[in-house]
Amino acid sequence: MFRRIWNKARINRKLMVINLLTTGVTLLLTCSALMVAVFFSFRESLVDSLSAQAKVLAGSSSAPLLFNDPKQAAEDLRALKASPNITRAIIYDKRGGIFAEYLRDGQKKDLSPPPRVREGYRFSADYLHLFHGITLDGERVGTIYLRSDLWQLHSLMLQTGVIAALTTLIVFIFASLMLTRLQGAITGPVFSLVHTMRTVSSDRNYALRAEVAGEDEMGVLAKVFNEMLEQTQESDRKLRIEIAERKRAEEETRRLNEQLELKVEERTGQLLAAQEELVRKEKLATLGQLSGSVGHELRNPLGVMNNALYYLNTVMTDVGENVKEYLDIIGHEINNCQRIITDLLDFARVKTPQSRAIAAGELVADSIRRCAVPESVRLRTEIPETLPMVVADPAQMVQVFENLITNAVQAMPEGGSLRISAREVESEKLRVSSSNQQPAASAQEVSSGKLKVESSNMELGVSHFDAPGSDIQSETFNLKPDADFVEISVEDSGEGISPENMKKLFQPLFTTKARGIGLGLTVCRNLTEANGGRINVESRPGEGTIFAVLLPAERSLAWEKK
Amino acid sequence: MAPRRLIFIFFLLLAICRGETSYCDDNRKPAEYEVKAAYIYNFAKFVQWPKNAFQDSKKIIHVCVLGDDPFGSFLSGIDGKTAADKKIGVRGTPSVQNCRGCEIIFISASEADRLPRIMKALNGAPVLTVGDTEGYAEQGVMINFFMENRTVRFEINPRAAVRAGLRISSNLLRIARIVGEP
């Protein structure tokens, strides 16, 4: 219990306790010694004074004793009244009998016989007993007995005790006051050091330094502590640097891991896409063969039906309007069927183009002629005369443009404007723009709401429909690297194409029309690419769509023409 | 040796003394002259004689009885005792003329008529005069016994003593009845 309190106490309290304890014990010992000395010296003086009195009495008692005058002896003893401490006195004759007696007033009851001592003194609890022989001429004539109470001694001891206690108290108070003032010299540096240590420990601020006061042990302690702090600060700094470096390395590793993961994901995506592409191509190849044979088989019955219709038209000249109308419907539908079959066959196999140089304007004009452009559509053609010739199969390209113009017209059922324009494009620019594109990435490029699909990205799947067994590489990209190009754009003001549809735009069997089998654009692209060109699509939903067909320009021919 | 034992021996000696000396005997009431003889011896302790009082260097206090000797054998009991470094020597009954050699003279009652002559004869000589007759003290006897309540007491004439050049201790004077001269 005490040890616990002691261990918890602060150093200034400990110092105070130690000092006060030392002072207290010293004072206690001093006071005790003093009291013992006072006790014994006072006892001695008591004995001295009592024996002096006894001597006086003995001197005057010899005559009464010798001449048997107890009255006078008692009279003499009565003089002891002057000494208040003497409570009883007896004069014995030489035979030991009581010759005269004195008893102090108020002591009547106390008639206890004196101790059987005939010479010297003795202390009892309350009294000092003293015997003194009465001699005359060397002859013992009697004994005097005096009894003194110890009231004086007791009161003196009490006084001394009180003074000692008061002194102790005053000394304690002064010692406490002085200690409170003076112990700061020791506890001050200790507290300051402890404060610094605590601050350092809690804030981890190793830049702090303890105040070094003086050259004593406390000063040395503070100095050594400061040195340790310096070392700690240094190692802390190093540690921090190391930790930061490790963190950076960790961060780097994490970043690299992420990159690796991304790459793996990317590669996995590429692989999956390639696999999907392969499966799709397989399907399409089968579809191409199927549609080719079906188209071919349907062509003959359709030819027969057409012939039959022609015959009916020539024979039945005077039939009613009703019949004529139905015959027209049949004829129209047969044409429709033939067109679909043509599409199927075109899709199934692209004929090797019979390329020659031809003017872009001529191609466009031929195409427009074969289309029925309604009145509500305002048609504009902007084809400069200075354009170089293009090298292409005219029949195939007319089919392409016819398709595009028909699509444009159908995209504007409420009417609008159709603009067909042409311009020359430097091959360098093309190369740059095409090399910037990642061939396997999604064909979609979103930039400020513009969607752009370049058909060349899709040529892989398309190119080998016409010749499933042939080498893919030979026909993939027929753009002539060093040649310039002529771009012929078909621009409508229709509803545009949504981004989702944009993706599937050139896929076979994809269509948004109620009638149609979704092979038109596929065929367009196949044909364009077979002629060493390509198709770019740009569309702003709600504003319109631009199909741009790039065809190689014949430079020499252009020069010749100029 | 322990003080207790010393005290024991003291008491033993006291008991022996009691057996040998009659006046120590407590069982017997001491006779009047036995007491007086003892007192005379005691007086020697309280009285100081002038230095020239002693004729020889023997320093013997001579006790003389003038007239009829009432002590019987009691006075011889103090013979040879010591008082104040001096021996007590009891003499026979000399005449007044022979009194010069005595230091203490007991004047017996038989000399009452001749007392003035005796006093004149002594005439201030350093002799302690003791009597036991009423009126002696007034006539110049220094110490005079009398009986009071059947105990022996004495009166002192201090002027007589002064005249004789004797000094009587105040302790003795305190317990005596002091008488003056008419």
Chai-1 contact restraints between the chains, C-beta under 6 A:
chainA,res_idxA,chainB,res_idxB,connection_type,confidence,min_distance_angstrom,max_distance_angstrom,comment,restraint_id
A,S60,B,N171,contact,1.0,0.0,6.0,A-B,restraint_1
A,A63,B,N171,contact,1.0,0.0,6.0,A-B,restraint_2
A,A63,B,L172,contact,1.0,0.0,6.0,A-B,restraint_3
A,A63,B,I175,contact,1.0,0.0,6.0,A-B,restraint_4
A,P64,B,I175,contact,1.0,0.0,6.0,A-B,restraint_5
A,L66,B,N42,contact,1.0,0.0,6.0,A-B,restraint_6
A,F67,B,I175,contact,1.0,0.0,6.0,A-B,restraint_7
A,D69,B,I175,contact,1.0,0.0,6.0,A-B,restraint_8
A,Q72,B,I175,contact,1.0,0.0,6.0,A-B,restraint_9
A,R118,B,I7,contact,1.0,0.0,6.0,A-B,restraint_10
A,E119,B,P3,contact,1.0,0.0,6.0,A-B,restraint_11
A,L136,B,K45,contact,1.0,0.0,6.0,A-B,restraint_12
A,D137,B,K45,contact,1.0,0.0,6.0,A-B,restraint_13
A,D137,B,A83,contact,1.0,0.0,6.0,A-B,restraint_14
A,D137,B,A84,contact,1.0,0.0,6.0,A-B,restraint_15
